[in-house]
Amino acid sequence: TPARFGILVGVCSALYYLHSQEPAIVHGDLKPGNVVLEATRLTPKVIDFGLSRRQVPGADKLGGTLRWMAPEVLADNSGLVACSADMFSFGRLAFFVVTGRSPLQGLSNDELKNPDRPGVVLDLDWPDSESEMPLQSVCQSLCFRCTVRVPSARPCSDEVLAELGSWSEELEQLGHPTDQACFHQFPKWELFKSMRPSEAASQLPPQLTF
């Protein structure tokens, strides 16, 4: 469980770095296949920027992989370039990391496209028991907010990082101490995790190594 927690922190840190650029960079195809792990510490590295886009007027439309794509990208393929599309994909990725299940597994590509209800977000199939997955209760709430239909209602990467800080405390209470080294890139992390998301964003460094 601490390893899975560290993976989420690392991937979200990468998104924060991309989204904080001027103009913002949208990865455009966040999925397990585009996250590799170092063999020793399982430090995640986000790779494959072939579909990445700068968030500027006139940018080429977004693409992606069906199971991980935001509904606004999938619905009419207009592919509006926005960081919120990455956050939707992060929500699906977090579901995969915590449960070990691919989101919407068992559905065909045609069913994933859902042509009869364009823009509708299909519910994720969460396990019934949380006994073996201490992160599930908190992750379920985060995934829901990251994958809401309205892009502007999704949390930003800095807000998610702030929320992940509270997860470390909950895991420790459940007897799963986390490796605080995964937060080494954040100055004054103890202060950071106690802040409101808007305050925490101002404390994050301009560049993160991932």
C-alpha positions in Angstrom: 0.0 0.0 0.0 2.7 2.6 0.7 4.2 1.8 -2.7 0.9 2.4 -4.4 0.6 5.7 -2.5 4.1 6.7 -3.6 3.1 6.0 -7.2 0.1 8.3 -7.0 2.2 11.0 -5.5 4.9 10.7 -8.2 2.5 10.7 -11.1 0.5 13.7 -9.7 3.8 15.5 -9.1 4.6 15.0 -12.8 1.2 16.4 -13.8 1.8 19.4 -11.5 5.1 20.1 -13.2 3.5 19.9 -16.7 0.4 21.9 -15.8 2.4 24.7 -14.1 4.4 25.5 -17.2 3.6 28.7 -19.2 1.6 27.8 -21.3 0.5 24.6 -19.5 1.4 21.2 -21.0 -1.4 18.6 -21.2 0.0 15.1 -21.4 -3.0 13.8 -23.3 -2.6 10.1 -22.8 -2.1 9.3 -19.1 -2.5 5.5 -18.5 -0.6 2.7 -16.9 1.3 2.0 -20.1 2.8 5.4 -20.0 4.0 5.2 -16.4 7.2 3.2 -15.8 8.6 2.3 -12.4 12.2 2.3 -11.3 13.2 -1.2 -10.3 14.5 -0.4 -6.8 12.3 2.3 -5.2 9.3 1.9 -7.6 9.6 5.7 -8.4 7.2 6.4 -11.2 8.2 8.1 -14.5 5.6 9.5 -16.8 6.6 8.8 -20.4 5.4 9.1 -24.1 4.6 12.7 -24.8 3.5 11.9 -28.4 0.0 13.2 -27.8 0.9 16.1 -25.4 -0.3 19.6 -26.3 0.4 23.1 -25.1 -2.7 24.7 -23.7 -2.9 27.5 -26.3 -5.5 28.8 -28.8 -5.5 26.7 -32.0 -3.6 23.8 -30.5 -4.2 20.4 -32.2 -7.0 18.5 -30.6 -6.4 16.0 -27.8 -6.5 12.2 -28.4 -5.9 9.5 -25.9 -6.8 5.9 -25.1 -10.5 5.1 -24.8 -10.5 3.6 -21.3 -8.6 6.6 -19.8 -10.1 9.4 -21.9 -12.2 12.3 -20.5 -15.8 12.3 -21.8 -15.4 15.7 -23.4 -12.5 14.4 -25.5 -14.4 11.2 -26.3 -17.9 12.6 -27.0 -17.4 14.5 -30.2 -13.6 14.2 -30.6 -13.3 18.0 -30.4 -10.5 17.4 -28.0 -10.4 20.8 -26.2 -6.9 21.1 -24.8 -7.2 21.5 -21.0 -5.4 20.2 -17.9 -8.8 18.9 -16.6 -8.6 16.1 -19.2 -5.4 14.9 -17.6 -7.0 15.0 -14.2 -9.8 12.8 -15.5 -7.2 10.3 -16.7 -5.5 10.5 -13.3 -8.7 9.6 -11.6 -8.9 6.5 -13.7 -5.3 5.7 -13.1 -5.7 6.1 -9.3 -8.5 3.5 -9.5 -6.2 1.1 -11.3 -3.3 1.7 -8.9 -5.4 1.1 -5.7 -7.6 -1.8 -6.9 -5.4 -3.5 -9.5 -8.3 -3.4 -11.9 -8.6 -1.7 -15.3 -11.4 0.8 -15.2 -14.5 -0.5 -17.0 -12.9 -3.8 -17.7 -15.0 -6.1 -19.7 -16.5 -3.4 -21.9 -15.8 -3.3 -25.6 -14.5 -0.2 -27.4 -18.0 0.4 -28.8 -19.5 0.2 -25.2 -16.8 2.6 -24.0 -17.6 5.1 -26.7 -21.3 4.9 -25.4 -22.7 6.5 -28.6 -26.3 6.6 -27.2 -25.2 8.8 -24.3 -22.3 11.0 -25.4 -20.5 12.7 -22.6 -21.9 10.3 -19.9 -19.3 9.1 -17.4 -19.6 5.4 -16.7 -19.4 4.3 -13.1 -16.2 2.5 -11.9 -16.6 -1.0 -10.5 -15.1 -0.8 -7.0 -14.5 -3.9 -5.0 -17.1 -4.7 -2.4 -14.5 -5.2 0.4 -12.0 -2.6 1.6 -10.3 -5.0 4.0 -7.3 -5.5 1.7 -7.2 -2.0 0.3 -6.9 0.6 3.0 -6.7 3.4 0.4 -10.0 2.5 -1.2 -12.3 4.7 0.9 -10.3 7.9 0.4 -9.3 7.0 -3.2 -13.0 6.4 -4.2 -13.9 10.0 -3.2 -10.9 11.4 -5.1 -11.5 9.3 -8.2 -15.2 10.4 -8.3 -14.2 14.1 -8.2 -11.4 13.7 -10.8 -13.8 12.0 -13.2 -16.9 14.1 -12.9 -18.5 15.0 -16.2 -17.9 18.8 -16.0 -14.2 19.6 -16.6 -14.2 22.7 -14.5 -15.4 20.8 -11.4 -12.4 18.5 -11.4 -9.6 19.3 -8.9 -6.3 20.6 -10.2 -3.1 18.7 -9.7 -2.0 20.9 -6.8 -5.2 20.3 -5.0 -4.8 16.5 -5.4 -1.2 16.7 -4.1 -2.5 18.5 -1.0 -5.1 15.8 -0.5 -2.6 13.0 -0.9 -0.8 14.5 2.2 -3.8 13.6 4.3 -3.7 10.1 3.0 -0.3 9.5 4.5 -1.6 10.2 8.0 -4.6 7.9 7.5 -2.3 5.1 6.3 -0.1 5.5 9.3 -3.1 5.2 11.6 -4.0 2.0 9.8 -0.6 0.6 10.4 0.8 1.3 6.9 3.5 3.9 7.4 4.4 5.7 4.2 7.9 6.5 2.9 8.1 10.3 3.4 10.9 10.3 1.0 8.3 10.4 -1.8 7.7 14.0 -0.7 11.3 15.0 -0.8 10.7 17.3 -3.7 8.3 19.5 -1.7 9.9 22.1 0.6 8.5 22.1 4.2 6.1 19.2 3.5 4.7 19.2 7.0 3.6 22.8 6.5 2.4 22.0 2.9 0.0 19.2 3.9 -1.7 21.3 6.6 -2.5 24.1 4.1 -5.6 24.6 2.1 -5.0 23.6 -1.6 -4.9 27.2 -2.8 -2.2 28.0 -0.2 -0.3 24.8 -0.9 0.0 25.7 -4.5 2.0 28.8 -3.8 4.6 26.7 -1.8 5.3 24.2 -4.5 8.6 24.5 -6.4 8.6 25.7 -10.0 10.2 22.5 -11.2 10.0 18.9 -10.0 12.2 16.0 -11.1 10.3 13.0 -12.2 
